[in-house]
Amino acid sequence: METNAQLLSSRGNGGHVAEMAKPLSPDLEQLTRDFRMFVSDCEVLLKNAATLSGSGATVARAQLSEKMSTAKIRLDAMRVQANDRAARTRAATEEYVRHDPMKAIGYAAAAGIVLGLLMSRR
């Protein structure tokens, strides 16, 4: 499984891996690889489409349709998973704020001050 560091170094960015020190989740990396493969397959099918006869074009359309269906299913599964994670995070945040509201207000005030200082420098 390729990490961000391997992807960056393979793309020839001069080995500057510090730009993306945090690795992607395995699901997101898998989705990225699947999407790249899907795009590559589509490019191959489009290149071959010009030289295909009627029956060959039908087969190519069927293959493209199958790959698109698979991609939609995977993207939908990722969307559902992201929604579940967001709901769990929201619930945990609400629980934290209800449990210790003064600390949450302090963090929000500190974040507001930092953002205000950053915005005023422009």
PAVONU-851060 format. One line per field, with one value per atom (N, C-alpha, C, CB): residue in one letter; atom name; x, y, z. Coordinates in nm, 4 decimals, decimal comma, always signed. Atoms other than C-alpha are relative to their C-alpha. Glycine has a CB too. Layout:
BEGIN
r A_...
a CA_...
c1 X_...
c2 Y_...
c3 Z_...
***
This chain:
BEGIN
r M_M_M_M_E_E_E_E_T_T_T_T_N_N_N_N_A_A_A_A_Q_Q_Q_Q_L_L_L_L_L_L_L_L_S_S_S_S_S_S_S_S_R_R_R_R_G_G_G_G_N_N_N_N_G_G_G_G_G_G_G_G_H_H_H_H_V_V_V_V_A_A_A_A_E_E_E_E_M_M_M_M_A_A_A_A_K_K_K_K_P_P_P_P_L_L_L_L_S_S_S_S_P_P_P_P_D_D_D_D_L_L_L_L_E_E_E_E_Q_Q_Q_Q_L_L_L_L_T_T_T_T_R_R_R_R_D_D_D_D_F_F_F_F_R_R_R_R_M_M_M_M_F_F_F_F_V_V_V_V_S_S_S_S_D_D_D_D_C_C_C_C_E_E_E_E_V_V_V_V_L_L_L_L_L_L_L_L_K_K_K_K_N_N_N_N_A_A_A_A_A_A_A_A_T_T_T_T_L_L_L_L_S_S_S_S_G_G_G_G_S_S_S_S_G_G_G_G_A_A_A_A_T_T_T_T_V_V_V_V_A_A_A_A_R_R_R_R_A_A_A_A_Q_Q_Q_Q_L_L_L_L_S_S_S_S_E_E_E_E_K_K_K_K_M_M_M_M_S_S_S_S_T_T_T_T_A_A_A_A_K_K_K_K_I_I_I_I_R_R_R_R_L_L_L_L_D_D_D_D_A_A_A_A_M_M_M_M_R_R_R_R_V_V_V_V_Q_Q_Q_Q_A_A_A_A_N_N_N_N_D_D_D_D_R_R_R_R_A_A_A_A_A_A_A_A_R_R_R_R_T_T_T_T_R_R_R_R_A_A_A_A_A_A_A_A_T_T_T_T_E_E_E_E_E_E_E_E_Y_Y_Y_Y_V_V_V_V_R_R_R_R_H_H_H_H_D_D_D_D_P_P_P_P_M_M_M_M_K_K_K_K_A_A_A_A_I_I_I_I_G_G_G_G_Y_Y_Y_Y_A_A_A_A_A_A_A_A_A_A_A_A_A_A_A_A_G_G_G_G_I_I_I_I_V_V_V_V_L_L_L_L_G_G_G_G_L_L_L_L_L_L_L_L_M_M_M_M_S_S_S_S_R_R_R_R_R_R_R_R
a N_CA_C_CB_N_CA_C_CB_N_CA_C_CB_N_CA_C_CB_N_CA_C_CB_N_CA_C_CB_N_CA_C_CB_N_CA_C_CB_N_CA_C_CB_N_CA_C_CB_N_CA_C_CB_N_CA_C_CB_N_CA_C_CB_N_CA_C_CB_N_CA_C_CB_N_CA_C_CB_N_CA_C_CB_N_CA_C_CB_N_CA_C_CB_N_CA_C_CB_N_CA_C_CB_N_CA_C_CB_N_CA_C_CB_N_CA_C_CB_N_CA_C_CB_N_CA_C_CB_N_CA_C_CB_N_CA_C_CB_N_CA_C_CB_N_CA_C_CB_N_CA_C_CB_N_CA_C_CB_N_CA_C_CB_N_CA_C_CB_N_CA_C_CB_N_CA_C_CB_N_CA_C_CB_N_CA_C_CB_N_CA_C_CB_N_CA_C_CB_N_CA_C_CB_N_CA_C_CB_N_CA_C_CB_N_CA_C_CB_N_CA_C_CB_N_CA_C_CB_N_CA_C_CB_N_CA_C_CB_N_CA_C_CB_N_CA_C_CB_N_CA_C_CB_N_CA_C_CB_N_CA_C_CB_N_CA_C_CB_N_CA_C_CB_N_CA_C_CB_N_CA_C_CB_N_CA_C_CB_N_CA_C_CB_N_CA_C_CB_N_CA_C_CB_N_CA_C_CB_N_CA_C_CB_N_CA_C_CB_N_CA_C_CB_N_CA_C_CB_N_CA_C_CB_N_CA_C_CB_N_CA_C_CB_N_CA_C_CB_N_CA_C_CB_N_CA_C_CB_N_CA_C_CB_N_CA_C_CB_N_CA_C_CB_N_CA_C_CB_N_CA_C_CB_N_CA_C_CB_N_CA_C_CB_N_CA_C_CB_N_CA_C_CB_N_CA_C_CB_N_CA_C_CB_N_CA_C_CB_N_CA_C_CB_N_CA_C_CB_N_CA_C_CB_N_CA_C_CB_N_CA_C_CB_N_CA_C_CB_N_CA_C_CB_N_CA_C_CB_N_CA_C_CB_N_CA_C_CB_N_CA_C_CB_N_CA_C_CB_N_CA_C_CB_N_CA_C_CB_N_CA_C_CB_N_CA_C_CB_N_CA_C_CB_N_CA_C_CB_N_CA_C_CB_N_CA_C_CB_N_CA_C_CB_N_CA_C_CB_N_CA_C_CB_N_CA_C_CB_N_CA_C_CB_N_CA_C_CB_N_CA_C_CB_N_CA_C_CB_N_CA_C_CB_N_CA_C_CB_N_CA_C_CB_N_CA_C_CB_N_CA_C_CB_N_CA_C_CB_N_CA_C_CB_N_CA_C_CB_N_CA_C_CB_N_CA_C_CB
c1 +0,0843_+0,0000_+0,0893_-0,0961_-0,0815_+0,1541_-0,0455_-0,0052_+0,0319_+0,1741_+0,0174_+0,0896_-0,0186_+0,1747_+0,1454_-0,0520_-0,1428_+0,5516_+0,0439_+0,0825_-0,0375_+0,5857_-0,0596_-0,0458_+0,0617_+0,3398_+0,0754_-0,1461_-0,0714_+0,5254_+0,1364_+0,0151_-0,1332_+0,8662_-0,0072_+0,0760_+0,0109_+0,7424_-0,0388_-0,1012_+0,0384_+0,6098_+0,1119_-0,1222_-0,1162_+0,9496_-0,0085_+0,0188_+0,0055_+0,8922_+0,1308_-0,1165_-0,1302_+1,2561_+0,0160_+0,0240_-0,0125_+1,1963_-0,0537_+0,1407_+0,0572_+1,0116_-0,1269_-0,0305_+0,1108_+0,7936_-0,0629_+0,0464_+0,0508_+0,7442_-0,1298_+0,1046_+0,1218_+0,4643_-0,1237_-0,0041_+0,1151_+0,2313_+0,0435_-0,0620_-0,0504_+0,3569_-0,1096_+0,0612_+0,1091_+0,0140_-0,0460_-0,1178_+0,0433_-0,0693_-0,1508_+0,0475_+0,1422_-0,4059_-0,0519_-0,0286_+0,0570_-0,6444_+0,0082_-0,1477_-0,0091_-0,6198_-0,1183_+0,0080_+0,1175_-0,9740_+0,0153_-0,1270_-0,0165_-0,8904_+0,1092_+0,0318_-0,1055_-0,5698_-0,0539_+0,1197_+0,0596_-0,7648_-0,0921_-0,0779_+0,0891_-1,0255_+0,0789_-0,0895_-0,0846_-0,7521_+0,0569_+0,1143_-0,0536_-0,5912_-0,1100_+0,0656_+0,1107_-0,9298_-0,0413_-0,1196_+0,0391_-1,0135_+0,1030_-0,0177_-0,1051_-0,6781_-0,0107_+0,1408_+0,0145_-0,7303_-0,1228_-0,0103_+0,1212_-1,0825_+0,0271_-0,1126_-0,0329_-0,9550_+0,0898_+0,0688_-0,0894_-0,6785_-0,0778_+0,1098_+0,0826_-0,9301_-0,0867_-0,0884_+0,0822_-1,1538_+0,0832_-0,0644_-0,0871_-0,8615_+0,0298_+0,1312_-0,0277_-0,7753_-0,1228_+0,0421_+0,1223_-1,1363_-0,0283_-0,1189_+0,0234_-1,1637_+0,0990_+0,0096_-0,0989_-0,8414_-0,0381_+0,1409_+0,0368_-0,9654_-0,1347_-0,0026_+0,1347_-1,3156_+0,0022_-0,0765_-0,0070_-1,2051_+0,0199_+0,1130_-0,0299_-1,0910_-0,0940_+0,1417_+0,0885_-1,3700_-0,1155_-0,0536_+0,1173_-1,6429_-0,1249_+0,0051_+0,1259_-2,0087_-0,0051_-0,1147_+0,0045_-1,9787_+0,1088_+0,0154_-0,1083_-1,6465_-0,0380_+0,1286_+0,0453_-1,7993_-0,1022_-0,0606_+0,0996_-2,0853_+0,0689_-0,0963_-0,0753_-1,8380_+0,0693_+0,1038_-0,0690_-1,6405_-0,0977_+0,0702_+0,1013_-1,9586_-0,0419_-0,1233_+0,0377_-2,0519_+0,1085_-0,0254_-0,1098_-1,7075_+0,0031_+0,1340_-0,0006_-1,7208_-0,1170_-0,0059_+0,1172_-2,0698_+0,0225_-0,1237_-0,0292_-1,9568_+0,0969_+0,0581_-0,0982_-1,6573_-0,0630_+0,1207_+0,0672_-1,8747_-0,0916_-0,0804_+0,0866_-2,1219_+0,0811_-0,0786_-0,0870_-1,8411_+0,0514_+0,1176_-0,0495_-1,6996_-0,1101_+0,0541_+0,1104_-2,0423_-0,0268_-0,1263_+0,0234_-2,0879_+0,1075_-0,0028_-0,1093_-1,7458_-0,0095_+0,1357_+0,0133_-1,7991_-0,1162_-0,0187_+0,1147_-2,1394_+0,0359_-0,1202_-0,0428_-1,9859_+0,0901_+0,0734_-0,0871_-1,7193_-0,0816_+0,1074_+0,0853_-1,9886_-0,0728_-0,1016_+0,0711_-2,1862_+0,0962_-0,0635_-0,0995_-1,8714_+0,0385_+0,1256_-0,0343_-1,7800_-0,1141_+0,0327_+0,1141_-2,1319_-0,0060_-0,1305_-0,0015_-2,1083_+0,1082_+0,0220_-0,1095_-1,7733_-0,0366_+0,1301_+0,0397_-1,9100_-0,1043_-0,0545_+0,1034_-2,2116_+0,0612_-0,1083_-0,0658_-1,9902_+0,0817_+0,0901_-0,0803_-1,7595_-0,0894_+0,0839_+0,0933_-2,0541_-0,0534_-0,1171_+0,0517_-2,1957_+0,1057_-0,0470_-0,1081_-1,8583_+0,0249_+0,1290_-0,0197_-1,8200_-0,1125_+0,0078_+0,1133_-2,1689_+0,0131_-0,1320_-0,0178_-2,0963_+0,1072_+0,0367_-0,1087_-1,7707_-0,0472_+0,1202_+0,0478_-1,9384_-0,1002_-0,0644_+0,0967_-2,2213_+0,0692_-0,1049_-0,0704_-1,9763_+0,0851_+0,0878_-0,0909_-1,7330_-0,0182_+0,1474_+0,0297_-1,8917_+0,0995_-0,1377_-0,0928_-1,6459_+0,1296_+0,0316_-0,1203_-1,3488_-0,0267_+0,0465_+0,0358_-1,5279_-0,0096_-0,1331_+0,0092_-1,6047_+0,1397_-0,0859_-0,1384_-1,2388_+0,0723_+0,0771_-0,0627_-1,1196_-0,0558_-0,0203_+0,0618_-1,3672_+0,0483_-0,1533_-0,0486_-1,2583_+0,1453_-0,0135_-0,1405_-0,8901_+0,0113_+0,0770_-0,0030_-0,9562_-0,0447_-0,0892_+0,0470_-1,1489_+0,1067_-0,1238_-0,1069_-0,8631_+0,1104_+0,0579_-0,1055_-0,6060_-0,0440_+0,0362_+0,0498_-0,8215_-0,0103_-0,1365_+0,0078_-0,8834_+0,1356_-0,0625_-0,1358_-0,5108_+0,0530_+0,0933_-0,0454_-0,4375_-0,0696_-0,0252_+0,0756_-0,7094_+0,0398_-0,1515_-0,0353_-0,5980_+0,1364_-0,0011_-0,1324_-0,2458_-0,0059_+0,0867_+0,0141_-0,3733_-0,0324_-0,1082
c2 -0,1168_+0,0000_+0,1238_-0,0006_-0,1192_+0,3298_+0,1039_+0,0569_-0,1101_+0,6093_+0,1297_-0,0021_-0,1293_+0,9792_+0,0245_+0,1118_-0,0203_+0,9822_-0,0737_-0,0472_+0,0762_+0,7089_+0,0636_-0,1461_-0,0640_+0,8850_+0,1263_+0,0326_-0,1237_+1,2149_-0,0279_+0,0835_+0,0272_+1,0620_-0,0611_-0,0926_+0,0602_+0,8640_+0,1026_-0,1130_-0,1041_+1,1821_+0,0989_+0,0732_-0,0828_+1,3448_+0,1389_+0,0104_-0,1316_+1,6296_+0,0329_+0,0088_-0,0275_+1,6186_-0,0560_+0,1465_+0,0604_+1,4119_+0,0852_-0,0314_-0,0862_+1,6887_-0,0647_+0,1416_+0,0772_+1,4569_+0,0718_-0,1393_-0,0677_+1,6936_+0,0756_+0,0951_-0,0712_+1,8655_-0,0769_+0,0260_+0,0815_+1,5740_-0,1050_-0,0666_+0,0927_+1,4205_-0,0924_+0,0761_+0,0818_+1,2923_-0,0969_+0,0887_+0,0963_+0,9690_+0,0005_-0,1399_+0,0131_+0,9240_-0,1269_-0,0006_+0,1222_+0,6725_-0,1091_+0,0222_+0,1100_+0,3290_-0,0013_-0,1342_-0,0039_+0,3677_+0,1062_+0,0263_-0,1075_+0,6979_-0,0330_+0,1307_+0,0420_+0,5584_-0,1024_-0,0593_+0,1008_+0,2615_+0,0674_-0,1064_-0,0720_+0,4967_+0,0766_+0,0954_-0,0738_+0,7068_-0,0935_+0,0716_+0,0969_+0,4009_-0,0504_-0,1193_+0,0479_+0,2740_+0,1051_-0,0380_-0,1062_+0,6111_+0,0165_+0,1317_-0,0104_+0,6314_-0,1152_+0,0006_+0,1149_+0,2809_+0,0171_-0,1303_-0,0242_+0,3746_+0,0994_+0,0515_-0,1003_+0,6837_-0,0611_+0,1229_+0,0658_+0,4773_-0,0940_-0,0776_+0,0906_+0,2143_+0,0777_-0,0874_-0,0831_+0,4865_+0,0550_+0,1165_-0,0511_+0,6350_-0,1087_+0,0540_+0,1114_+0,2947_-0,0295_-0,1263_+0,0274_+0,2336_+0,1089_-0,0141_-0,1090_+0,5766_-0,0051_+0,1354_+0,0109_+0,5251_-0,1120_-0,0250_+0,1139_+0,1894_+0,0185_-0,1254_-0,0177_+0,3181_+0,0434_+0,1021_-0,0484_+0,4841_-0,1143_+0,1013_+0,1096_+0,1541_-0,1188_-0,0458_+0,1130_-0,0675_-0,0042_+0,0056_+0,0185_-0,2119_+0,0103_-0,1373_-0,0099_-0,2160_-0,0907_-0,0315_+0,0932_-0,5266_+0,0328_-0,1454_-0,0384_-0,4106_+0,1219_+0,0280_-0,1196_-0,0752_-0,0384_+0,1035_+0,0456_-0,2559_-0,0609_-0,1022_+0,0611_-0,4582_+0,1089_-0,1016_-0,1085_-0,1432_+0,0795_+0,0931_-0,0721_+0,0367_-0,0815_+0,0314_+0,0864_-0,2618_+0,0003_-0,1439_-0,0032_-0,2642_+0,1331_-0,0248_-0,1323_+0,1106_+0,0137_+0,1103_-0,0060_+0,0808_-0,0798_-0,0524_+0,0836_-0,1984_+0,0703_-0,1358_-0,0702_+0,0014_+0,1211_+0,0434_-0,1153_+0,3082_-0,0445_+0,0775_+0,0519_+0,1014_-0,0371_-0,1218_+0,0368_-0,0379_+0,1240_-0,0849_-0,1236_+0,3113_+0,0690_+0,0949_-0,0622_+0,4443_-0,0720_+0,0017_+0,0778_+0,1622_+0,0305_-0,1508_-0,0282_+0,2239_+0,1420_-0,0209_-0,1376_+0,6002_+0,0132_+0,0953_-0,0051_+0,5491_-0,0601_-0,0738_+0,0616_+0,3175_+0,0949_-0,1329_-0,0969_+0,5784_+0,1167_+0,0517_-0,1100_+0,8481_-0,0409_+0,0410_+0,0491_+0,6375_-0,0074_-0,1392_+0,0109_+0,5691_+0,1389_-0,0754_-0,1361_+0,9398_+0,0620_+0,0881_-0,0516_+1,0294_-0,0610_-0,0280_+0,0659_+0,7729_+0,0589_-0,1509_-0,0590_+0,9118_+0,1406_+0,0033_-0,1363_+1,2669_-0,0013_+0,0739_+0,0085_+1,1648_-0,0386_-0,1019_+0,0392_+0,9920_+0,1153_-0,1219_-0,1133_+1,2932_+0,1081_+0,0568_-0,1007_+1,5291_-0,0408_+0,0199_+0,0484_+1,3131_+0,0117_-0,1457_-0,0103_+1,3009_+0,1454_-0,0626_-0,1421_+1,6779_+0,0529_+0,0802_-0,0436_+1,7393_-0,0514_-0,0478_+0,0573_+1,5068_+0,0755_-0,1491_-0,0726_+1,6886_+0,1377_+0,0131_-0,1346_+2,0304_-0,0062_+0,0667_+0,0140_+1,9109_-0,0364_-0,1065_+0,0446_+1,7508_+0,1120_-0,1206_-0,1045_+2,0441_+0,1270_-0,0483_-0,1152_+2,3599_+0,1153_+0,0502_-0,1119_+2,6093_-0,0219_+0,0198_+0,0307_+2,4356_+0,0211_-0,1454_-0,0164_+2,4298_+0,1477_-0,0710_-0,1450_+2,8028_+0,0606_+0,0697_-0,0499_+2,8682_-0,0324_-0,0588_+0,0370_+2,6754_+0,0822_-0,1491_-0,0788_+2,8562_+0,1445_-0,0049_-0,1375_+3,1945_+0,0100_+0,0481_-0,0007_+3,1080_-0,0109_-0,1157_+0,0131_+2,9971_+0,1291_-0,1164_-0,1281_+3,3194_+0,1074_+0,0464_-0,0993_+3,5298_-0,0254_-0,0029_+0,0336_+3,3452_+0,0351_-0,1500_-0,0332_+3,3764_+0,1507_-0,0650_-0,1460_+3,7449_+0,0623_+0,0565_-0,0515_+3,8093_-0,0288_-0,0594_+0,0361_+3,6232_+0,0843_-0,1490_-0,0787_+3,8099_+0,1471_-0,0133_-0,1423_+4,1506_+0,0292_+0,0442_-0,0189_+4,0981_+0,0233_-0,1193_-0,0185_+4,1025_+0,1421_-0,0920
c3 +0,0000_+0,0000_+0,0000_+0,1215_+0,0097_-0,1079_+0,1010_-0,1411_-0,0889_+0,1437_-0,0777_+0,1278_+0,0650_+0,0651_-0,0336_+0,0882_+0,0240_+0,0968_-0,1258_+0,1208_+0,1185_-0,1648_-0,1248_+0,0127_+0,1150_-0,3960_-0,0386_+0,0291_+0,0294_-0,3632_-0,0603_+0,1258_+0,0523_-0,4185_-0,1391_+0,0940_+0,1324_-0,7174_-0,1052_+0,0019_+0,0952_-0,8763_-0,0247_+0,0493_+0,0288_-0,8654_+0,0590_-0,1464_-0,0602_-0,6242_+0,0708_+0,0973_-0,0579_-0,5261_+0,1398_+0,0022_-0,1306_-0,2158_+0,1129_+0,0258_-0,1030_-0,0305_+0,0553_-0,0567_-0,0535_+0,1706_+0,1179_+0,0413_-0,1177_+0,4625_-0,0288_+0,0536_+0,0357_+0,2716_+0,0427_-0,1492_-0,0350_+0,3475_+0,1018_-0,1262_-0,1001_+0,6696_+0,0506_+0,1159_-0,0515_+0,7730_-0,1085_+0,0483_+0,1014_+0,5898_-0,0165_+0,0361_+0,0259_+0,4278_+0,0653_-0,1512_-0,0555_+0,5740_-0,1063_+0,0468_+0,0976_+0,4119_-0,0965_+0,0727_+0,0879_+0,2768_-0,1075_+0,0812_+0,0967_+0,1114_-0,1005_+0,0710_+0,0926_-0,0346_-0,1002_+0,0778_+0,0885_-0,1753_-0,1006_+0,0817_+0,0898_-0,3208_-0,1048_+0,0785_+0,0946_-0,4794_-0,1057_+0,0739_+0,0971_-0,6392_-0,0934_+0,0733_+0,0823_-0,7587_-0,1021_+0,0879_+0,0916_-0,9104_-0,1115_+0,0758_+0,1032_-1,0901_-0,0997_+0,0653_+0,0885_-1,2279_-0,0893_+0,0817_+0,0777_-1,3376_-0,1124_+0,0907_+0,1021_-1,5204_-0,1065_+0,0638_+0,0953_-1,6809_-0,0920_+0,0744_+0,0811_-1,7960_-0,0980_+0,0901_+0,0897_-1,9388_-0,1158_+0,0784_+0,1063_-2,1306_-0,1027_+0,0592_+0,0910_-2,2785_-0,0860_+0,0794_+0,0761_-2,3774_-0,1024_+0,0944_+0,0952_-2,5386_-0,1161_+0,0710_+0,1075_-2,7340_-0,0963_+0,0581_+0,0832_-2,8588_-0,0687_+0,0833_+0,0543_-2,9343_-0,1465_+0,0826_+0,1377_-3,2587_-0,0993_-0,0142_+0,0920_-3,4070_+0,0157_+0,0200_-0,0244_-3,2779_-0,0991_+0,1414_+0,0849_-3,4929_+0,0869_-0,0746_-0,0737_-3,3893_+0,1205_-0,0900_-0,1135_-3,1719_+0,1016_-0,0486_-0,0913_-3,0265_+0,0822_-0,0780_-0,0720_-2,9352_+0,1063_-0,0978_-0,0973_-2,7625_+0,1209_-0,0637_-0,1092_-2,5557_+0,0823_-0,0550_-0,0704_-2,4712_+0,0860_-0,1002_-0,0771_-2,3621_+0,1229_-0,0884_-0,1120_-2,1438_+0,1082_-0,0495_-0,0963_-1,9819_+0,0735_-0,0701_-0,0619_-1,9195_+0,0963_-0,1073_-0,0868_-1,7763_+0,1282_-0,0739_-0,1176_-1,5444_+0,0940_-0,0432_-0,0829_-1,4230_+0,0675_-0,0845_-0,0606_-1,3647_+0,1133_-0,1059_-0,1064_-1,1625_+0,1231_-0,0495_-0,1112_-0,9501_+0,0718_-0,0496_-0,0606_-0,8944_+0,0803_-0,1082_-0,0731_-0,7930_+0,1306_-0,0851_-0,1213_-0,5427_+0,1038_-0,0317_-0,0937_-0,3884_+0,0545_-0,0683_-0,0471_-0,3725_+0,0969_-0,1177_-0,0903_-0,2111_+0,1350_-0,0608_-0,1260_+0,0485_+0,0784_-0,0268_-0,0666_+0,1241_+0,0555_-0,0974_-0,0461_+0,1536_+0,1273_-0,1096_-0,1181_+0,4013_+0,1186_-0,0276_-0,1069_+0,6029_+0,0515_-0,0502_-0,0423_+0,6072_+0,0804_-0,1225_-0,0753_+0,7209_+0,1397_-0,0752_-0,1306_+1,0016_+0,0905_-0,0167_-0,0780_+1,1141_+0,0458_-0,0827_-0,0351_+1,1060_+0,1109_-0,1232_-0,1034_+1,3136_+0,1345_-0,0403_-0,1247_+1,5711_+0,0576_-0,0231_-0,0451_+1,5860_+0,0585_-0,1156_-0,0505_+1,6276_+0,1379_-0,0994_-0,1281_+1,9092_+0,1096_-0,0128_-0,0984_+2,0856_+0,0388_-0,0550_-0,0274_+2,0532_+0,0878_-0,1311_-0,0811_+2,1903_+0,1429_-0,0617_-0,1339_+2,4821_+0,0768_-0,0092_-0,0647_+2,5556_+0,0449_-0,0947_-0,0324_+2,5473_+0,1152_-0,1241_-0,1093_+2,7726_+0,1317_-0,0354_-0,1197_+3,0142_+0,0603_-0,0328_-0,0476_+3,0390_-0,0833_-0,0062_+0,0857_+2,8919_+0,0144_+0,0303_-0,0175_+3,0423_-0,0784_+0,1488_+0,0770_+2,8849_-0,1491_+0,0268_+0,1409_+2,5485_-0,0359_-0,0308_+0,0245_+2,5775_-0,0041_+0,1096_-0,0007_+2,6621_-0,1294_+0,1176_+0,1275_+2,3575_-0,1158_-0,0278_+0,1070_+2,1336_+0,0044_+0,0110_-0,0136_+2,2720_-0,0459_+0,1460_+0,0410_+2,2228_-0,1522_+0,0680_+0,1462_+1,8658_-0,0659_-0,0461_+0,0543_+1,8016_+0,0074_+0,0743_-0,0147_+1,9341_-0,1019_+0,1430_+0,0962_+1,7229_-0,1420_+0,0091_+0,1337_+1,4105_-0,0194_-0,0237_+0,0080_+1,4851_-0,0215_+0,1253_+0,0184_+1,5165_-0,1389_+0,1033_+0,1349_+1,1941_-0,1065_-0,0267_+0,0996_+1,0054_+0,0037_+0,0244_-0,0103_+1,1352_-0,0613_+0,1461_+0,0607_+0,9985_-0,1494_+0,0277_+0,1453_+0,6437_-0,0235_-0,0615
***
